[in-house]
Amino acid sequence: MTQLTQLIVQGISTGAIYGLVALGLVLSYKATEVLNFAQGDIVMLSAFLGWGFIVGAGLPFWPGLVIVVAITAALSFLLEAKIMRRIVGRPQFAGVMLTIGIGFMIRGAVSMFFGPESRSYTTPWTGQSIQITGGVVAELNLVIIGAAMGVTALLYVFLRRTVLGVAVHATSQNQLAAYLCGVRVKRLNSIVWAISGAIAAWCGLLLAPITLVDLGLWFVMLKALAALVLGGFGSAPGAVIGGLLIGLLEQFAGVYLSDGVKDVTPYLVLIAVLMLYPRGILGESHGRRV
């Protein structure tokens, strides 16, 4: 029971990160119909910025967190407004290649400015633990779970209960109709990308203390993509559920299966879902009668 409790909490906390990254992907995709492959690099960038402000500049954790979230949101806003907007009307493949190129540029800039070395920083919960059903669980894992629940709840309220959230729904369904109804579609798309960037910043700042502040953090994008496909492509609730399932599968595979299986588990799930159940758990069916 002790090991089971630890595995479940660790799996849920890691999966919550995957789910939030996937949720950011869903938001940007619904706004511009472009899958932002630079999202993982934005997560990595936020982790390095967090280290720079907390360790390099000596700021406390909370002010550093607020600054990093603001910077990352502004960067994502500008990426959509100044770069992605120029390829509107082009094939989706162009957007995919452009975001991949942006991701490589972010990775190279971080490597040149900060260096390739791994590093870490402390949080108010570093080294703290709590007992749950006889198992010792790190408080940071519980904080990550709580933060993921809070962000998800805020997004739900934003999308369902605010005028701007209703405009996001309208734009995702038909941009031309939303524009004719008075919605400033271009500005709204940039705002949605900024929200997606802020979510990525949260993920990077919470994930880095568990792993390390490292250039390899961008790989979280690939695991989030597996979560997105598992939950149902384009479904916000499905992205969260898929992330939690991927996190749990990873943890249990690392303990009960052979060495190395944990690292490939998300990609095995991705391949299996695409082959056997492409619509995912909460995805919509798009079949045609021929």
N, C-alpha and C positions, 0 to 999 in steps of 0.2 A: 504493500500500500504506500510506503514511503516513496519508493522509486516511481510508482504509478502517478502519485500526486505531483512529484517534481516534473515528470515528463509531460503531463497534461498542462501544467501551468506554463512551462517553457514553450511547449508547442503552441499554446494559444497566444502567448505574448509575441513569439516570432511570427506566427500566422497573422496576427493583428497588423504587424508592419506590412506584410505582403498584401493584405487586404486593403490597407490605406493607399499603398502605391497603386494598386489596381483600381481603386476608386478614383484616384487622380487621373488615371488613364481614361476611365469611362467619361469623366467630366469633359476633358479636353476633346475626346473623340466625338461626343454628342454635340459639342459646340462647333467644331470645324471639320468633322469627319476625317480627321487625320490622327493616326495612332502615334503618339509622341514617344518615339524611341529614345529621346534624350532625357526622359523622366528619371531613369536610374542614375544618370550622370548629375542631374540636379540634386538627387539624394546624396550622392557622394560629395558634391560641392558644398552642400549645407553642413555636412559633417566636418569638413576641413575649415569652413568659416567658423563653426562653433568652436573648434580647437583654437583657431586664431584669436578669437575674442576672449575665450575663457582662460586659456593658458597663456597665449602670447600677450594679450593686452591686460590680463588679470581681472577681467570683469566677473562678477558673480554669475551664476548659472542662468537665472531668470532674465536679467537684462540682456545677456548674450543671446539667449533664445529668442527674445522679441526682436532684436536687431537682425539676426540671421533670417527669421521668418519674413521680416519686412524686405530685406535685400532680395531674397529668393523670389518672393511674390512680384517685386518690381521687375526683376530680370525676366521672369516668365511673361509678364505683361508686355514688356518690350519685344521679346522674341516673337510673340504673336502679332503685335502691332506693326513692327518694322520689317519682319522677315517672312513669317508664315502668310501674312495677308497678301503678299506679292504673288503668291502662287494660287490664289483663289481661282477656281474654274479649271485648274490643271488636273490631270489624272491623280488618283490617290497615291500611286507609286511615287510621284514626284515629292509629295509631302513626306512619305516614309523615308526616302533617300535624304531629304533635306534634314529631317530630325536626326537621322543617324550621323550625318556630317556635323551637325551642331553638337551632338554628344561627343564626338571625337575631339572637337575643338575645345569643349569644356574640360575634357580629360587632359588634353595636352596643356592647357593653361594652368590647371591645378598642379600638374606635375612640375611645370617650370617654376611656378611661384612658391609652392610649398615643399617641393621635392618628393621623391617617390617613397620615402620611408614611412612605415606605419607608426602610429602614435595613439595616444589615448588621453582622455580627460575625465575628471570626476564629476559626479552629479550629487545632489543632496541625498541620494539613496544608495550611492556606491558603498559596498561593504555591509549594507544593512540587510537583515533577513528576518523572516517570520515563520512560525510553525503553523502548518495547516494539515490536519489529520495525521499528525506524526511526522510529516515531511518538512524539511527546511527549504523555504522558497525565498529567493531574492526579492526584496521589496521593489527593485527596479522593474522586474517582470510584471508585478501587479500594477505599477504606475503606468507601464506601457499599455496594459489591457484597459485600464481606466481612461487613459488618454485617447485610445482608439475608440472606445465607446462614446466619449464626449464629442470627438470630432464627427463621428458618424451621426450622432443625435443632432448636432448643430447643423450639419449639412441637410438632414431630413427636414428640420424646421425651416431652413433657408429655402429649400426647393419647394416646400409645400405651403408655407405660410406667409411668404413675402412676395411683393410685386415683382421684384427682380428675379426670384426663383421661378415664378410662373412664366416670366419672359424667357428664361433659360429653357423651360420645357417647350414653349411655343417655338423658339428658334430651332431646337433640336429636331422638331417634327417638320417644320417648313420655314426656311429662312425668308423666302420671298413673302409669304403670307404674314409673317411676323413683322417684316419691314413695312408692309403696306398698312399694318395696324398701328404703326408709330414706334416700334421697337428699334432702337439704335443697335443694329445687329453687330456691326463691326466693333463698337465699343464693348458690347456685351461679351463677345467672343474673347476679347482681351482680358476682361474681368474674370471670366471662367478660367482662363489659363493662369491668371494670377492666383486664384484660389487653388488650382491644381499644384502650382509651385509652392504655395504655403503648406499644403499637405505634405509635399515631398520634403520640405524643410523639417517638419515635425518628425517624419520618419527617419531622416538622417541623423538628427540630434538624439533621438531615442535609441536608434539601432547601434550607433557607433560605440557607446559605452559597453554594450554587450559583446560586440565583435572587436573591431579596432577602427580607427580613422585611417582608412586605406583606400587606394585607388580601386581596389577590387570591389568596393561597395556598389559599383554600378551594376553588378551582376544581380542585384535585387530586382532589377527590371525584368530579367528573364523569368524569375520565380513569380513575380507579380503577373506576368503574361500567362503563365500556367494557371495561376489562380483565376485570372479573368476568363480563360477558356473553360475551366472547370465549372465556374459559377454561372456562366452564360454570357457570351460576349455582348457588351452593351448594357448589362443589368447591374445597377449599383448595389442592390442587396446581394446579388450573386457574386460580385467581386469580393465583398467582405466574407461571405460564407466560403467561397473558394480559397481565400487566403488562410482562413482558420484551418480548413481541412489540409491544405498543403503543409502548414506549419506542424500540425499533429502528425501527419504521415512522415515528415522528415525526422522528427524526434524519435518516433517509435522505430523507424527503419535504422537509425543510427545505433540503437541499443540492441535490437533483436535480430537484425539481419547482418550480412557480411560487411566487412570494411569497404567503404567507398559507395555503398548503395545509397546512403543518405544524400550524397552530393548529386546523384542522378535521379533521385525520386521525383522531383517536380517535373523533370523533362519526360520521364516515363509516363507520368500521369497526363501530361500534355499530349503525348503521342496517342495514348490509349483513348482519351476523350475524343480527340479528333477522328479516330478510326471508328469508335463504337457509338458515341453519342455526341455528335458535333454541336448540338444546340446547347449543351451544358445543363446544369441543374435548373436554373431559372431563366434560361434563354428562350427566345421566341422562335417558333418554327417558321422557316421561310421556304418550305417546299412548294413545288409547282406541279400541277397536273399536266401531263403531256400525252 
